[in-house]
Amino acid sequence: MCGIAGLLYKDPQATVAESTIQAMCAAIVHRGPDDEGIFVSGPVGMGMRRLSIIDLEGGHQPMFSAGGKLALVFNGEIYNYREIRAELQQLGYEFQTLSDTEVLVHGYDAWGEDLCQRLNGMFAFSVWDERTCTLAIVRDHIGIKPLYLYEDAHIIAWASEVKSLLVLPQVKRAVDKTALCEYLRFGYVPAPRTLFAGISKVMPATHLKISADGIASSCYWDLDIKPREQSEAAWKDELEACLDACVKRQMVSDVPLGAFLSGGIDSSAIVGAMAHSGIADIKTYAIGFGAEDAFHNELDKARAVSDIFGTDHHEIVVEPDAAVLFEQLIRQLDEPVTDTSFLVTYLVSRFARESVTVILSGVGGDELFGGYRRYLWPDIGRYLNWMPMWLQTRVVRPLVNRLPVDRGSRIKALFRYLRGYYAHIDQPDGLRYQGYVQIFADEQLDQIFAAGVNDHLQGYKPRQVADYYEQAPGNDPLSKMLYADLKTALVDSLLAFSDKMSMAASLEARVPLLDKELIELAAQMPSSLKIAPGRKLKYLLKQVVADKLPDEIINQRKQGFGTPVSRWLRGSLKPLMEELLDSERLRQRGYFNPVAVKALIDDHMAQRADNSEHIMALMTFEIWHRIYIDEEQDIAA
C-alpha cells in the first residue's frame, strides 16, 4: 500500500526535475510513511510513498524490469500475485524479490495491457516504457484505489490524491461548476469529474496508454450480469466457499492484520471467514457513540459477535468534536462527500492503527447482496400500484410530505424513505431510482444556486445514476439498482472516503466482499436469493452465517455506519453551520442563494424536514473551498 504520483511532459526534449516528483510525494507522505522512491528519465518522472505490507525489505519502488526497460510505481495489493509469479517463472522470468510489485512489472513486460485481465486485487499503477517512450496508467476493476489525472497543452500528471497534483504550478485551483451541480445532486462527484476544474478521476477498470499519438483509453472489465439457476443449498455452499477463499486471500500480509467489526452481517461474515480459516488471535475493532446517540451505537452487537468467534476485541466510545474533525478530514478527502460516515471511518482507523497495519472492512456487501432498504421499493411498489397514479401524486404524495422525518428516529426514518419513494413516483424507472438516492432534487437545485451559477448550468440535469440503471443488462429492477450503485456511489463516495480516511491513519483497508471473484459470483446470483420473499434483505449472505450467529444478529434491522449528524446540527455543529452558511458570506461567494439556504436550515431546525445531508453538502463545500481554492488553511489530519 502506498501513494503514487507522476509527471510527463508532452515535449520529449523537456526534463522532469527530481525535486518536482519529491514535492508531489511529500504531499501524500501519510499514505506511505515507511519508504520513498523516485524515478526520472527525461520527460517523465514517477514517485511513490510506501506503507510496507508484503516483502518489507524487498518491495522498494520504483521497480524495474530486466535491463531497466520498464519502470513501475504501484499503489495497492495484488492478491493472486503468487499464481501470476509462478506463470511468469515458467516463461523464464527471474525474480529478485517476493513482492507483488515485481510481479506487476514482469507481467506487464510479458503481456502488456492483457495483464489487467489476470489481476485480482486493488491497484493503481503507472508503467514507463523506455524503449517506446510510452506511459501506461491503470486502475483496478471496481475502483478501490483512487487515481487522479491532470492534462493541459504541455503536461500530463497523475496521482493517488489531488494534493499531489496541486503541487504543480501548472495546476490552477478553480471550481468546476458542472461538478458542483453533480455534487449537490448526489452527495459526491461522479467520475470522471472532480470538483477541481481540469482534474479528473481515472475510471475504474481503465487502462490509459499515453504516447506521442495522445491518450488511448480502454476498459478491460465490466460486470456481466447473467443469473444462473441452481438450488438454494448449492448457492449457499458456493457463496460460502467463495467468501472463505476471498477472505483468506486478502489476509496475506507480513505485518499485523485485523478487522472492523460493527456487529452487522457484512463485518460478521468476514470475521467468521477469518475464524474458519484457522487464523489465531483475530483482532477486531468497533466504535460507538455515547448514550445520547444510542440509535447509532452497535457496540453490544459487535461484542456479541466477537464472543462467538473468540476475537481479541477492541472498542472505543467517542464523543468527537465534530466541528474540528470535519475541518481536519475534508482536507484528507480531496473532495467533500455528504456521507458523514467518513468521520467514523477515520476515528476507528486511527484506533486500529495503534496495533495493526492492515484491516479488513465489510464495504460493498450491501451493493452486492441487496442490503439497503431502498432495494425493497420495486416489491413494495407492486402493493401500492393498486392506486391510480393521479391519486398517488395528488393525494398520497402531499400527505407523505407532511410527515416529520429524522434519521435518528426509526419511525421518522421510515417517513423519510416514504418521502423519497413518492418524490419521483411518476418518473421512468431509472430517473425514479436516481431521484430516490439523490440529495437535492431538480427544483431544489434551481432554487439553491445563485443566478450566475444557474446561467452557467443552463438547465443541466445530472443523470449518471439513471444512465447506469438503464445500461445495466437485463430487465430485473434489483440488478439494475445494484449495478448503478456499484458504478457510482460505491466507488465515488464509499470507497473513496474509506481509502482516504484509512490512509490518513496510515492503515491499509482491504475489502474482501469486493474481491473480483466474489463480485462476479454475485452477478450470477438470482435476485430472489439477494432479497427473498417477505422482504428479507441480503438473504443468502445471511444464510451463509446463520449457523454461526444468533437470530438477533441475523435478523437485526439495517443500521448503517453513520453519525448522529442530524442532532449535531441542532447542537454542537450549530455554531459552525451558522458561520459557514452565513447569508452575507454566501452572497459574497456567489454560488448559492442565501434565502434558499436559510429556508433549508430553518426547516431542519424546526424538524419539519431532515435536511442534514443538504446542509452538510453546503457546509463541507464551504470548508473544502477555503482549504483548496482560497488556500486559507493548511489543515493536516
C-alpha positions in Angstrom: 0.0 0.0 0.0 1.3 3.4 -0.8 0.6 6.5 -2.9 1.9 7.2 -6.3 2.5 10.4 -8.4 3.9 11.2 -11.8 4.5 13.8 -14.4 5.0 13.6 -18.2 6.0 16.4 -20.4 4.5 16.3 -23.9 7.7 17.8 -25.3 10.1 14.8 -25.4 13.1 17.2 -25.1 11.8 18.5 -21.7 13.3 17.2 -18.4 11.4 16.5 -15.2 13.1 17.7 -12.1 13.5 15.1 -9.4 12.6 17.8 -6.8 9.2 18.1 -8.5 8.4 14.4 -8.0 9.7 14.6 -4.4 7.3 17.5 -3.7 4.4 15.5 -5.2 5.2 12.6 -3.0 5.7 14.7 0.1 2.0 15.8 -0.2 0.9 12.2 0.4 3.5 11.1 2.9 0.7 9.9 5.2 -0.1 7.2 2.6 3.3 5.7 2.9 5.5 6.7 5.9 7.9 3.8 5.5 9.7 4.5 2.2 10.0 6.8 -0.8 11.2 6.0 -4.3 11.8 8.4 -7.2 12.4 7.7 -10.9 13.1 10.4 -13.5 14.1 9.9 -17.1 14.0 12.9 -19.5 10.3 14.0 -20.0 8.9 11.6 -17.3 9.1 11.3 -13.6 7.3 8.9 -11.2 7.4 8.5 -7.4 5.8 6.6 -4.6 5.4 6.7 -0.8 5.3 3.2 0.7 3.5 1.6 3.6 5.3 -1.7 3.8 2.9 -4.7 3.8 4.5 -7.6 1.8 8.2 -8.3 1.4 9.2 -5.5 3.8 12.8 -5.4 2.7 12.5 -6.2 -0.9 9.5 -4.2 -2.1 11.2 -0.9 -2.7 9.8 1.1 -5.7 10.1 2.1 -8.5 10.5 -1.5 -9.7 12.3 -2.2 -13.0 12.1 -5.0 -15.5 15.2 -6.9 -16.7 17.5 -4.4 -18.3 15.6 -1.4 -16.9 13.4 -1.1 -20.0 10.2 -0.8 -17.8 9.8 1.3 -14.6 6.7 0.9 -12.4 5.2 2.5 -9.4 2.2 0.9 -7.7 -0.4 1.5 -5.0 -2.4 -1.4 -3.7 -2.2 -5.2 -3.3 -2.3 -8.0 -5.9 -3.9 -10.9 -4.1 -3.2 -13.6 -6.8 0.4 -12.4 -7.3 1.8 -15.8 -6.3 -0.1 -17.6 -9.1 1.0 -15.0 -11.7 4.5 -15.2 -10.4 4.6 -19.0 -11.0 3.3 -18.4 -14.5 5.9 -15.9 -15.3 8.7 -18.1 -13.9 7.6 -20.8 -16.4 8.0 -18.1 -19.1 11.6 -17.6 -18.0 11.3 -14.5 -15.8 13.6 -14.4 -12.8 12.6 -12.7 -9.6 14.8 -10.8 -7.1 12.1 -10.1 -4.5 9.0 -11.6 -3.0 6.9 -8.6 -3.7 3.7 -8.3 -5.8 5.2 -5.1 -7.4 7.9 -7.2 -9.2 5.1 -9.5 -10.5 3.4 -6.4 -12.0 6.5 -5.1 -13.8 7.4 -8.6 -15.2 3.7 -9.3 -16.0 3.4 -6.0 -17.9 6.6 -6.8 -19.8 5.2 -10.2 -20.8 1.6 -9.4 -21.6 1.2 -5.6 -21.7 -2.4 -4.5 -21.3 -3.6 -8.1 -21.1 -2.0 -8.3 -17.7 -5.1 -6.4 -16.3 -7.3 -9.4 -17.1 -5.2 -11.6 -14.9 -5.1 -9.4 -11.8 -7.2 -9.9 -8.7 -6.6 -7.0 -6.3 -6.9 -3.3 -5.6 -4.5 -1.3 -7.5 -3.4 1.9 -9.3 -0.1 1.8 -11.1 1.9 3.5 -13.9 4.5 2.0 -16.1 7.0 3.8 -18.3 8.4 2.0 -21.3 11.8 3.5 -22.1 12.0 1.8 -25.5 8.9 3.3 -26.9 8.5 6.4 -24.7 5.1 5.2 -23.8 3.3 5.6 -20.4 0.5 3.3 -19.1 -1.7 4.2 -16.2 -4.1 1.6 -14.8 -6.8 1.5 -12.2 -8.4 -1.6 -10.6 -11.7 -3.3 -11.7 -14.1 -1.7 -9.3 -12.2 1.5 -8.3 -11.0 0.6 -4.8 -7.8 2.6 -5.1 -8.1 6.2 -6.2 -6.3 7.7 -9.2 -6.5 11.3 -10.5 -5.3 12.8 -13.8 -4.5 16.3 -15.0 -3.8 17.3 -18.6 -3.1 20.5 -20.4 -1.3 21.5 -23.5 2.1 20.8 -22.0 1.9 18.1 -19.3 0.1 15.0 -18.1 0.2 14.4 -14.3 -1.4 11.7 -12.2 -1.5 10.8 -8.5 -3.3 8.9 -5.8 -4.6 12.1 -4.3 -5.4 15.6 -5.7 -3.0 17.1 -3.2 0.0 15.8 -5.2 -1.3 17.5 -8.4 -1.9 20.8 -6.7 1.9 21.0 -6.0 2.4 21.6 -9.7 2.4 25.3 -10.7 0.6 24.4 -13.9 -2.5 23.2 -12.0 -4.7 26.2 -11.2 -7.2 26.0 -8.4 -10.8 26.5 -9.7 -14.2 25.1 -9.1 -15.9 23.0 -11.8 -19.4 24.4 -11.6 -20.9 21.5 -13.5 -19.3 19.1 -11.0 -20.7 21.3 -8.2 -24.1 20.6 -9.6 -23.4 16.9 -9.6 -22.1 17.1 -6.1 -25.2 18.7 -4.7 -27.4 16.2 -6.6 -25.6 13.0 -5.5 -23.6 13.9 -2.4 -20.3 13.2 -4.2 -18.9 14.0 -7.6 -19.4 11.0 -10.0 -16.4 10.0 -12.1 -14.8 11.2 -14.3 -15.2 14.7 -13.0 -13.9 16.2 -9.7 -14.8 19.5 -8.1 -11.4 20.8 -9.4 -11.6 22.2 -12.9 -9.1 20.4 -15.1 -8.6 17.4 -12.8 -10.4 14.2 -13.5 -10.7 10.7 -12.0 -9.4 7.8 -13.9 -12.4 5.5 -14.4 -12.3 2.0 -12.7 -11.2 -0.9 -14.9 -9.4 1.6 -17.2 -6.0 1.2 -19.0 -4.6 4.5 -20.4 -1.9 4.3 -22.9 -0.1 7.7 -23.4 2.3 8.2 -26.3 3.2 10.8 -28.9 -0.2 10.0 -30.5 -2.1 11.1 -27.4 -4.1 9.2 -24.8 -5.8 5.9 -25.7 -8.3 4.7 -23.1 -9.7 1.2 -22.9 -12.0 -0.5 -20.4 -10.7 -4.0 -19.6 -13.5 -5.3 -17.4 -17.2 -4.8 -16.7 -19.7 -6.6 -14.6 -21.6 -9.2 -16.6 -25.0 -9.8 -15.0 -26.0 -13.4 -16.1 -28.2 -15.0 -13.4 -28.0 -18.8 -13.4 -30.3 -21.3 -11.7 -29.3 -23.9 -9.1 -30.7 -24.9 -5.8 -30.6 -22.6 -2.8 -28.4 -25.1 -1.0 -25.9 -25.2 -3.8 -25.8 -21.4 -3.9 -25.2 -21.3 -0.2 -22.3 -23.7 -0.5 -20.8 -21.9 -3.4 -21.1 -18.5 -1.8 -19.6 -19.7 1.5 -16.7 -21.3 -0.3 -16.1 -18.2 -2.3 -16.3 -15.9 0.7 -13.9 -18.1 2.6 -11.4 -18.1 -0.3 -11.6 -14.3 -0.8 -11.1 -13.5 2.9 -8.2 -16.0 3.1 -6.6 -14.5 0.0 -6.8 -11.0 1.4 -5.3 -11.9 4.8 -1.9 -12.3 3.1 0.4 -9.8 5.0 3.8 -9.5 6.6 2.5 -7.1 9.2 -0.2 -7.2 11.9 -3.8 -7.5 10.5 -7.3 -7.1 12.0 -10.9 -6.5 11.0 -13.5 -3.8 11.6 -16.5 -5.3 13.4 -19.7 -3.4 13.6 -21.9 -6.3 14.5 -23.7 -6.2 11.1 -23.9 -9.0 8.6 -21.0 -7.9 6.4 -18.3 -7.5 9.0 -19.6 -10.5 10.9 -19.3 -12.7 7.8 -15.7 -11.5 7.2 -14.7 -12.2 10.8 -16.4 -15.6 10.6 -14.5 -16.5 7.5 -11.3 -15.4 9.2 -12.0 -17.7 12.1 -12.9 -20.5 9.7 -9.5 -20.2 8.0 -7.9 -21.1 11.3 -6.2 -17.8 11.9 -5.3 -17.4 15.6 -5.7 -14.2 17.6 -8.1 -12.3 15.3 -8.0 -8.6 16.3 -11.3 -6.8 15.8 -12.2 -3.1 16.2 -15.5 -1.4 16.9 -16.6 2.2 17.6 -19.6 3.6 19.3 -21.1 6.9 20.5 -22.4 7.9 24.0 -25.8 7.1 25.5 -27.4 10.2 23.9 -26.8 8.6 20.4 -27.8 5.1 21.2 -29.6 4.8 17.8 -26.1 4.9 16.2 -24.4 2.6 18.7 -23.9 -1.1 17.9 -21.1 -2.0 20.3 -23.2 -4.6 22.0 -23.8 -6.4 18.7 -20.1 -6.2 17.8 -19.2 -7.6 21.3 -21.6 -10.5 20.8 -20.0 -11.5 17.5 -16.6 -11.1 19.0 -17.5 -13.5 21.8 -18.8 -16.1 19.3 -15.6 -16.1 17.3 -13.2 -15.5 20.2 -11.5 -12.5 18.8 -9.2 -10.1 20.5 -11.7 -7.3 20.6 -11.0 -3.6 20.9 -13.7 -1.0 21.2 -13.8 2.8 21.7 -16.7 5.1 22.7 -16.3 8.6 21.2 -17.7 12.0 21.8 -16.0 13.6 18.9 -15.5 17.3 18.4 -17.3 17.1 15.1 -16.6 20.7 14.1 -12.8 20.3 14.5 -12.8 16.9 12.8 -14.8 18.0 9.8 -12.3 20.8 9.1 -9.4 18.4 9.5 -10.7 15.5 7.5 -12.1 17.3 4.5 -8.5 18.2 3.6 -7.7 14.5 3.5 -10.8 13.7 1.4 -9.6 15.9 -1.5 -13.3 16.3 -2.3 -16.2 16.6 0.1 -18.9 14.0 0.5 -22.2 14.3 2.3 -22.0 10.8 3.9 -20.6 11.7 7.3 -19.6 8.1 7.9 -16.1 9.3 6.8 -15.7 10.7 10.3 -16.4 7.4 12.0 -14.2 5.6 9.4 -11.2 7.9 10.3 -11.7 7.5 14.1 -11.9 3.7 14.0 -9.0 3.6 11.6 -6.8 5.7 13.9 -7.8 3.5 16.8 -7.0 0.3 14.9 -3.7 1.7 13.7 -2.4 1.6 17.2 -2.0 -2.2 16.9 -2.4 -3.3 13.3 -1.3 -2.0 9.8 -3.9 -3.9 7.7 -7.6 -4.0 8.3 -10.4 -6.0 6.6 -13.6 -4.0 6.0 -17.1 -5.0 5.1 -17.6 -2.3 2.5 -19.5 -3.5 -0.6 -21.8 -6.1 0.9 -24.9 -4.0 0.6 -24.3 -3.2 -3.1 -23.5 -6.9 -4.0 -26.2 -8.7 -2.0 -29.1 -6.3 -1.6 -28.6 -4.7 1.8 -30.3 -1.3 1.5 -33.9 -0.8 2.3 -34.4 1.2 -0.9 -33.9 -2.1 -2.8 -37.3 -3.1 -1.5 -39.2 -0.4 -3.4 -39.9 -2.4 -6.5 -41.6 -5.1 -4.4 -43.4 -2.6 -2.2 -44.5 -0.6 -5.3 -46.5 -3.6 -6.5 -48.7 -3.3 -3.5 -49.1 0.5 -3.8 -49.8 0.4 -7.5 -53.4 -0.5 -7.0 -53.9 3.2 -6.5 -54.1 5.2 -9.8 -51.1 7.5 -10.4 -53.2 10.6 -10.0 -54.2 9.6 -6.5 -50.6 8.8 -5.5 -49.2 12.1 -6.9 -52.0 14.4 -5.9 -53.2 13.0 -2.6 -50.7 10.5 -1.1 -47.5 12.4 -2.0 -48.7 15.7 -0.4 -49.7 13.8 2.7 -46.4 11.9 2.9 -44.5 15.2 2.5 -46.2 16.5 5.7 -44.8 13.7 7.8 -41.9 14.6 10.2 -38.6 13.0 9.2 -35.3 12.4 11.1 -32.5 9.9 10.5 -32.1 9.5 14.3 -35.6 8.1 14.8 -36.8 4.7 13.5 -40.3 5.8 12.7 -39.2 9.2 11.3 -36.6 7.5 9.2 -39.3 5.3 7.7 -41.2 8.5 6.9 -38.1 9.8 5.1 -38.0 6.7 3.0 -41.6 7.2 2.0 -40.9 10.8 1.0 -38.1 9.6 -1.1 -40.2 7.0 -2.8 -43.1 9.2 -3.6 -41.0 12.2 -4.7 -40.3 10.6 -8.1 -43.0 8.0 -8.4 -44.3 9.4 -11.7 -40.8 9.2 -13.4 -39.4 6.4 -15.6 -37.6 3.6 -13.6 -34.1 4.9 -14.0 -34.9 8.5 -13.0 -37.2 7.2 -10.2 -34.3 5.3 -8.7 -31.9 8.3 -9.2 -34.5 10.6 -7.6 -34.7 8.3 -4.5 -30.9 8.3 -3.9 -30.2 12.0 -4.8 -29.7 14.7 -2.2 -31.0 17.9 -3.9 -34.0 17.4 -6.3 -34.1 19.3 -9.6 -36.4 22.0 -8.3 -34.2 22.4 -5.2 -31.1 22.8 -7.3 -32.8 25.6 -9.3 -33.6 27.4 -6.0 -30.3 26.8 -4.2 -27.9 28.1 -6.9 -27.3 31.7 -7.3 -28.4 33.3 -10.6 -24.9 33.3 -12.1 -24.4 29.6 -11.5 -27.8 28.7 -12.9 -26.9 30.7 -16.0 -23.7 28.7 -16.4 -25.6 25.4 -16.0 -28.4 26.3 -18.3 -30.7 23.6 -17.1 -28.0 20.9 -16.8 -29.5 17.9 -15.0 -27.1 15.2 -13.9 -28.4 11.7 -14.6 -25.4 9.4 -14.0 -27.3 7.0 -11.7 -30.2 6.8 -14.1 -27.9 6.2 -17.1 -26.2 3.3 -15.4 -29.5 1.9 -14.3 -30.6 1.9 -17.9 -27.3 0.5 -19.2 -27.4 -2.5 -16.8 -28.1 -5.8 -18.6 -31.5 -7.4 -18.4 -34.8 -6.1 -17.0 -34.5 -7.1 -13.3 -35.0 -3.9 -11.2 -32.8 -5.1 -8.3 -29.9 -6.0 -10.6 -30.2 -2.6 -12.3 -30.2 -0.8 -8.9 -27.2 -2.8 -7.7 -25.3 -2.1 -11.0 -26.0 1.6 -10.8 -24.8 1.8 -7.2 -21.6 -0.2 -7.9 -20.8 2.3 -10.7 -21.5 5.4 -8.8 -22.0 5.8 -5.0 -19.9 2.8 -4.1 -16.8 3.9 -5.9 -17.0 7.7 -5.8 -18.3 8.0 -2.2 -18.0 4.9 0.0 -14.7 3.5 -1.4 -13.2 7.0 -1.9 -13.6 8.1 1.7 -12.8 4.6 3.0 -9.4 4.8 1.3 -8.7 8.4 2.2 -9.7 8.0 5.9 -7.8 4.8 6.5 -4.7 6.1 4.7 -4.9 9.3 6.7 -4.2 7.0 9.6 -1.5 5.1 7.6 -3.8 2.0 7.7 -4.3 -0.3 4.7 -8.0 -1.2 4.4 -8.9 -4.2 2.3 -12.4 -5.0 1.1 -12.9 -8.8 0.7 -16.5 -8.5 -0.3 -15.3 -6.6 -3.4 -12.9 -9.3 -4.4 -13.2 -9.7 -8.2 -14.2 -13.4 -7.8 -17.0 -12.6 -5.3 -18.3 -9.7 -7.4 -18.6 -11.9 -10.5 -20.3 -14.6 -8.4 -22.8 -12.2 -7.0 -23.6 -11.1 -10.6 -24.7 -14.6 -11.4 -26.9 -15.0 -8.3 -30.7 -14.7 -8.8 -32.2 -11.6 -7.3 -34.6 -13.8 -5.3 -31.7 -15.0 -3.2 -30.5 -11.5 -2.5 -33.9 -10.2 -1.4 -36.1 -13.2 -0.6 -40.0 -13.2 -0.3 -41.0 -11.4 2.8 -38.6 -8.5 2.0 -35.6 -10.3 3.6 -32.6 -8.2 2.7 -29.3 -9.9 1.9 -31.0 -13.2 2.3 -28.4 -15.7 1.0 -25.4 -14.0 2.7 -27.4 -14.3 6.0 -28.0 -17.9 5.3 -24.2 -18.5 5.0 -23.6 -17.2 8.5 -27.0 -18.3 10.0 -25.5 -21.3 11.8 -22.7 -19.2 13.3 -24.6 -16.2 14.6 -27.7 -15.7 16.9 -31.0 -14.7 15.5 -30.8 -11.2 16.9 -27.7 -10.6 14.8 -29.1 -12.2 11.6 -32.5 -10.5 11.8 -31.4 -7.1 13.0 -32.6 -4.1 11.2 -30.3 -2.4 8.8 -28.4 0.2 10.8 -25.6 1.7 8.8 -22.2 3.0 9.8 -23.4 6.6 10.4 -23.2 9.5 12.7 -25.9 11.5 14.6 -25.3 14.4 12.3 -29.0 15.5 12.4 -28.8 16.1 16.1 -25.3 17.6 15.9 -26.6 20.3 13.5 -29.0 21.3 16.2 -26.3 21.2 18.9 -22.5 21.0 18.7 -22.3 21.8 14.9 -24.8 24.7 15.0 -22.2 27.4 15.6 -20.0 26.1 12.7 -23.1 25.8 10.5 -24.1 29.4 11.2 -20.6 30.6 10.5 -20.1 28.7 7.3 -23.5 29.4 5.9 -23.8 33.0 6.9 -26.0 34.8 4.4 -23.5 37.6 3.7 -20.7 35.1 3.2 -22.9 33.1 0.8 -23.7 36.3 -1.1 -20.1 37.1 -1.5 -19.2 33.6 -2.6 -21.8 33.8 -5.4 -22.6 30.1 -5.6 -25.7 29.7 -3.5 -28.9 31.7 -2.9 -28.9 32.8 0.8 -32.7 32.8 1.0 -33.0 29.2 -0.1 -30.2 28.1 2.2 -31.8 29.8 5.2 -35.1 28.0 4.4 -33.3 24.7 4.4 -31.7 25.4 7.8 -35.0 26.7 9.3 -36.9 23.6 8.2 -34.3 21.4 9.7 -34.0 23.2 13.0 -37.8 23.1 13.3 -37.8 19.4 12.4 -40.1 19.9 9.6 -37.6 18.1 7.4 -34.4 16.2 7.9 -32.1 18.4 5.7 -28.9 17.2 7.4 -27.5 15.9 4.1 -28.4 19.1 2.2 -26.8 21.3 4.9 -23.7 19.1 5.2 -23.3 19.3 1.5 -23.2 23.1 1.7 -21.0 23.2 4.8 -18.4 20.7 3.6 -18.2 22.5 0.2 -17.5 25.8 2.1 -14.8 24.1 4.2 -13.3 22.5 1.0 -13.4 25.8 -0.8 -11.5 27.6 2.0 -8.8 24.9 2.1 -8.3 24.1 -1.6 -9.5 27.1 -3.5 -8.9 30.0 -1.2 -5.9 28.3 0.5 -6.9 30.0 3.8 -6.0 26.9 5.8 -3.4 24.1 5.6 -5.1 21.6 7.9 -3.2 18.3 8.4 -5.0 15.3 9.8 
